[in-house]
């Protein structure tokens, strides 16, 4: 793994640390992009990388994305991310999670973690036994929000798709709208359910095809009709392509394949490189900047965390109200992009950079 400051995705990050605990087998990267608005907040990713260089790239890109996401969502949090390097067997132990919690605590509150790919609610509960700087914890209070951010992320994306369909297609409801969903995990699966209940038509794909097929059956759909291979989903002729898996799929080849007038999904870092946002716009495709549309999860866990730290609770009503701001924010980005003759991603970046004092 080379020097992080020579990485193309290094963006004047405030702090980047590699932590290794030999006894537990923990190796992790902490990346704090900006703490201008508050402590760096962002989930922990537990993933096996075939190339260690990809680990640093992910940490740098994801932490910058969290700076932008939290700023655009109006949260008093900066941007941070942690990546735990998993082995091929995805070995995870209580000792490893404990050591990780100790490493977070050693940062003195500069970073607040939560769930992400490979890290679930049970893991954050275990981590919270070693440090209070953990969001997304479950609550026994029936009035309080808490736990997995996935459903909240999906709800925010659902609202964002509604806004995109209204803006681009001039349709006030989702009935009959065809959405191709890439990734049927906690976010994509929840999103699919909401879309089906709203009358939308869905096509599903996942690298774990049986998971996509089971989802289809659970939604009362014919799996043979609605599930396609993972490498075919970008070729589906539809109204909305919704990426909800891992990032960097919108490269030259990917953009050329899209057969939809709208791209709106929860995947982080959908654009492979900065030039790919304008490339999407050149094709006449409306793009919902990922860190704007997928902010539902961080909104929910941040409200839960801030309330808990102040000795109160955050209610679902509060989270719902905050998520309702996502469509308005997207509409403002699209309108500004149209007026300025710029792509939505560039406009959103400029807005976020000003908010974190870098514009």
C-alpha positions in Angstrom: 0.0 0.0 0.0 1.6 3.2 -1.1 1.6 6.7 0.5 -2.0 7.8 0.8 -1.1 11.4 -0.1 -0.1 10.3 -3.5 -3.4 8.6 -4.2 -5.6 10.3 -6.8 -8.5 10.3 -4.4 -6.6 12.0 -1.6 -8.4 15.4 -1.1 -6.5 17.2 1.6 -7.9 14.7 4.2 -7.4 15.8 7.7 -6.3 12.5 9.1 -5.6 9.0 7.7 -4.4 6.2 9.9 -3.6 2.6 9.5 -4.3 0.5 12.6 -3.0 -3.0 13.2 -3.6 -5.2 16.2 -1.7 -8.4 15.9 -3.4 -10.2 18.8 -6.9 -9.9 17.3 -5.9 -9.8 13.6 -7.4 -6.4 13.1 -6.1 -4.3 10.2 -8.1 -1.1 9.5 -7.9 2.3 7.9 -9.5 5.4 9.4 -9.9 8.3 7.0 -11.2 11.7 8.2 -11.8 14.0 5.3 -13.3 17.0 7.1 -14.4 17.9 10.6 -15.4 21.4 9.7 -19.1 20.8 10.7 -18.5 18.3 13.5 -16.9 14.9 14.1 -16.3 12.7 11.1 -19.3 10.4 10.8 -19.6 7.4 8.5 -20.0 3.7 8.7 -17.4 1.0 8.9 -16.9 -1.3 5.9 -15.8 -4.9 6.5 -14.6 -6.2 3.1 -12.0 -8.4 1.5 -10.0 -6.6 -1.1 -8.0 -8.5 -3.7 -5.8 -5.5 -4.1 -4.7 -3.6 -1.0 -4.5 -0.4 -3.0 -8.3 -0.6 -3.4 -8.7 -0.4 0.4 -7.1 3.0 0.6 -9.0 4.2 -2.4 -12.3 3.2 -0.8 -11.4 4.8 2.5 -10.4 8.1 0.9 -13.4 8.2 -1.5 -16.0 7.1 1.0 -14.8 9.6 3.7 -14.9 12.5 1.2 -18.4 11.3 0.2 -19.5 11.4 3.8 -18.3 15.0 4.2 -20.4 16.0 1.3 -23.4 13.8 2.3 -23.5 15.1 5.9 -23.1 18.7 4.8 -25.8 18.5 2.1 -28.2 16.8 4.6 -27.8 19.6 7.0 -26.2 17.5 9.7 -23.7 18.8 12.3 -21.2 16.1 11.3 -18.1 15.9 9.3 -17.0 13.1 7.0 -15.2 10.0 8.0 -15.0 6.3 7.1 -13.3 3.2 8.4 -12.4 0.1 6.4 -11.6 -3.2 8.1 -9.5 -5.5 5.9 -11.2 -8.8 6.0 -9.6 -12.1 4.9 -11.1 -14.2 2.2 -13.2 -16.1 4.7 -14.5 -12.8 6.2 -13.3 -13.9 9.6 -14.7 -11.6 12.3 -14.2 -12.2 16.0 -15.3 -10.5 19.3 -11.6 -9.7 19.9 -11.3 -8.0 16.5 -14.4 -5.9 17.1 -13.1 -5.0 20.6 -9.8 -3.9 19.2 -11.6 -1.9 16.6 -13.7 -0.2 19.3 -10.5 0.7 21.2 -9.0 2.2 18.1 -12.1 4.4 17.6 -12.0 5.5 21.2 -8.3 6.4 20.8 -9.4 9.0 18.2 -11.1 10.9 21.1 -14.4 11.4 19.4 -13.1 12.7 16.1 -14.8 9.8 14.4 -18.3 8.3 14.9 -18.9 4.9 13.3 -22.1 3.1 12.2 -23.2 0.1 10.1 -22.0 -0.4 6.5 -21.2 -3.3 4.2 -20.2 -6.3 6.3 -21.0 -4.5 9.6 -24.4 -5.1 11.1 -26.3 -4.0 14.2 -24.8 -6.8 16.3 -21.3 -5.6 15.4 -22.0 -2.0 16.3 -23.4 -3.1 19.6 -20.2 -5.1 20.3 -18.1 -2.1 19.3 -20.2 0.2 21.6 -19.0 -1.8 24.6 -15.5 -0.3 24.1 -16.5 3.2 23.0 -19.5 5.6 23.0 -18.7 6.9 19.6 -21.1 4.6 17.8 -24.3 5.4 15.9 -27.1 3.2 14.7 -27.6 1.3 18.0 -31.0 -0.3 18.7 -33.3 1.1 21.3 -35.8 -0.6 23.6 -37.9 2.6 23.6 -40.8 2.0 21.2 -40.9 5.8 20.4 -37.2 5.9 19.5 -35.5 5.3 16.2 -32.4 3.2 16.1 -30.8 0.1 14.6 -30.0 -0.6 11.0 -29.8 2.5 8.7 -30.7 0.4 5.6 -34.4 0.9 5.6 -34.0 4.6 6.1 -31.5 4.8 3.3 -34.0 3.0 1.0 -36.8 5.3 2.0 -34.7 8.3 1.1 -33.9 6.8 -2.3 -37.6 6.0 -2.8 -38.4 9.7 -2.3 -35.5 10.7 -4.5 -36.8 8.4 -7.3 -40.2 10.0 -7.0 -38.6 13.4 -7.4 -36.5 12.3 -10.4 -39.5 10.8 -12.2 -41.5 14.0 -11.6 -38.6 16.2 -12.8 -37.5 14.2 -15.8 -40.6 12.3 -16.9 -43.3 14.7 -15.7 -45.1 11.9 -13.8 -46.6 12.6 -10.4 -46.7 8.9 -9.3 -44.6 5.8 -9.7 -47.4 3.5 -10.9 -46.2 1.8 -14.1 -42.7 3.2 -13.8 -40.1 0.6 -14.6 -37.1 0.6 -12.3 -34.0 -1.7 -12.8 -32.4 -2.4 -9.4 -28.8 -3.5 -9.2 -28.2 -5.1 -5.8 -30.9 -6.6 -3.6 -29.3 -6.3 -0.1 -30.7 -4.4 2.8 -31.1 -1.2 0.8 -32.0 -2.5 -2.7 -34.3 -5.1 -1.3 -36.2 -2.6 0.9 -36.3 -0.2 -2.0 -37.8 -2.9 -4.3 -40.6 -3.5 -1.8 -41.5 0.1 -1.6 -41.5 0.5 -5.4 -43.7 -2.6 -5.9 -46.2 -1.4 -3.3 -46.3 2.0 -5.1 -47.2 0.2 -8.3 -43.9 0.4 -10.1 -42.5 -2.4 -12.2 -39.1 -3.8 -11.2 -36.3 -5.8 -12.7 -33.9 -7.2 -10.1 -30.3 -8.4 -10.2 -27.7 -9.4 -7.6 -24.3 -11.1 -7.7 -26.1 -13.5 -5.4 -28.9 -14.5 -7.8 -30.8 -16.7 -5.3 -31.2 -13.7 -3.1 -32.7 -11.7 -5.9 -35.0 -14.6 -6.7 -36.1 -15.0 -3.1 -36.9 -11.3 -2.9 -39.0 -11.5 -6.1 -41.0 -14.4 -4.6 -41.5 -12.6 -1.3 -42.8 -9.6 -3.2 -45.3 -11.8 -5.1 -43.5 -11.6 -8.4 -42.5 -14.2 -10.9 -38.7 -14.5 -10.4 -38.2 -15.9 -14.0 -39.8 -12.7 -15.3 -38.2 -10.0 -13.1 -34.7 -11.4 -12.2 -31.8 -11.0 -14.6 -28.1 -11.9 -14.3 -26.0 -9.3 -12.5 -24.0 -8.5 -15.6 -27.2 -7.8 -17.6 -29.0 -5.3 -15.4 -27.3 -2.2 -16.9 -28.7 -3.2 -20.4 -32.3 -3.3 -19.3 -34.5 -0.8 -21.1 -36.3 1.0 -18.2 -37.3 4.4 -16.8 -34.9 4.4 -13.9 -31.6 2.5 -13.4 -31.0 2.2 -9.6 -27.5 1.0 -8.6 -27.5 -0.2 -5.0 -24.4 -2.4 -4.8 -20.7 -1.4 -4.7 -19.3 1.7 -6.4 -17.5 2.9 -9.5 -19.9 1.3 -12.0 -20.5 4.5 -13.9 -17.4 4.4 -16.1 -17.1 4.9 -19.8 -18.4 1.4 -20.6 -21.1 1.5 -17.9 -22.5 4.8 -19.0 -22.6 3.7 -22.6 -24.8 0.7 -21.6 -27.4 2.6 -19.6 -30.9 2.3 -21.3 -32.7 4.7 -18.9 -33.3 8.4 -18.8 -32.7 8.5 -15.0 -29.9 7.1 -12.7 -31.0 7.2 -9.1 -29.7 4.7 -6.5 -28.1 4.3 -3.1 -24.7 3.0 -4.1 -21.8 5.2 -2.9 -19.3 6.6 -5.3 -21.2 5.5 -8.4 -19.0 7.7 -10.7 -15.7 5.9 -11.4 -13.9 9.2 -12.1 -14.9 13.0 -11.9 -15.3 13.2 -15.7 -18.1 10.6 -15.7 -20.7 12.9 -14.2 -20.6 15.2 -17.3 -20.5 12.2 -19.5 -23.8 11.0 -18.1 -25.3 14.5 -18.6 -24.1 14.6 -22.2 -26.2 11.5 -22.9 -29.3 13.4 -21.6 -29.6 11.2 -18.5 -30.7 12.7 -15.3 -28.3 11.7 -12.5 -29.2 11.9 -8.8 -25.9 12.6 -7.0 -25.4 9.5 -4.7 -24.5 11.3 -1.5 -27.6 13.5 -1.8 -30.2 10.7 -2.6 -28.7 8.1 -0.2 -28.5 10.3 2.9 -31.4 8.6 4.7 -29.3 6.2 6.7 -26.8 8.7 8.0 -29.7 11.1 8.8 -31.4 8.4 11.0 -28.3 7.2 12.8 -27.0 10.7 13.4 -30.3 11.9 14.9 -30.2 8.7 17.1 -26.6 9.3 18.1 -27.0 13.0 18.9 -30.2 12.4 20.9 -28.5 9.6 22.9 -25.5 11.7 23.7 -27.7 14.4 25.0 -29.8 12.0 27.1 -32.9 12.2 24.9 -34.4 10.1 22.1 -34.9 10.7 18.3 -38.3 9.7 17.0 -39.3 8.2 13.7 -41.4 11.3 13.1 -38.2 13.4 13.2 -36.4 11.1 10.8 -39.3 11.1 8.4 -39.4 14.9 8.4 -35.7 15.1 7.7 -35.9 12.6 4.9 -38.6 14.6 3.2 -35.9 17.2 2.5 -34.1 14.9 0.1 -36.4 15.5 -2.9 -36.3 19.2 -2.4 -32.5 19.1 -2.2 -32.3 17.1 -5.4 -34.7 19.4 -7.2 -32.5 22.4 -6.2 -29.4 20.6 -7.5 -31.1 19.8 -10.8 -32.4 23.3 -11.3 -29.1 24.9 -10.5 -27.4 22.4 -12.9 -29.8 23.4 -15.7 -29.3 27.1 -15.1 -25.5 26.8 -15.0 -25.2 24.4 -17.9 -23.3 22.0 -15.6 -23.8 18.4 -14.6 -25.7 17.7 -11.3 -22.7 16.1 -9.7 -20.5 19.1 -10.3 -23.2 21.4 -8.9 -23.7 19.2 -5.8 -19.9 19.0 -5.2 -19.7 22.8 -5.3 -22.5 23.2 -2.9 -21.0 20.7 -0.5 -17.5 22.2 -0.7 -18.9 25.6 0.3 -20.7 24.1 3.2 -17.5 22.5 4.6 -15.4 25.6 4.0 -13.6 24.5 1.0 -15.5 26.3 -1.7 
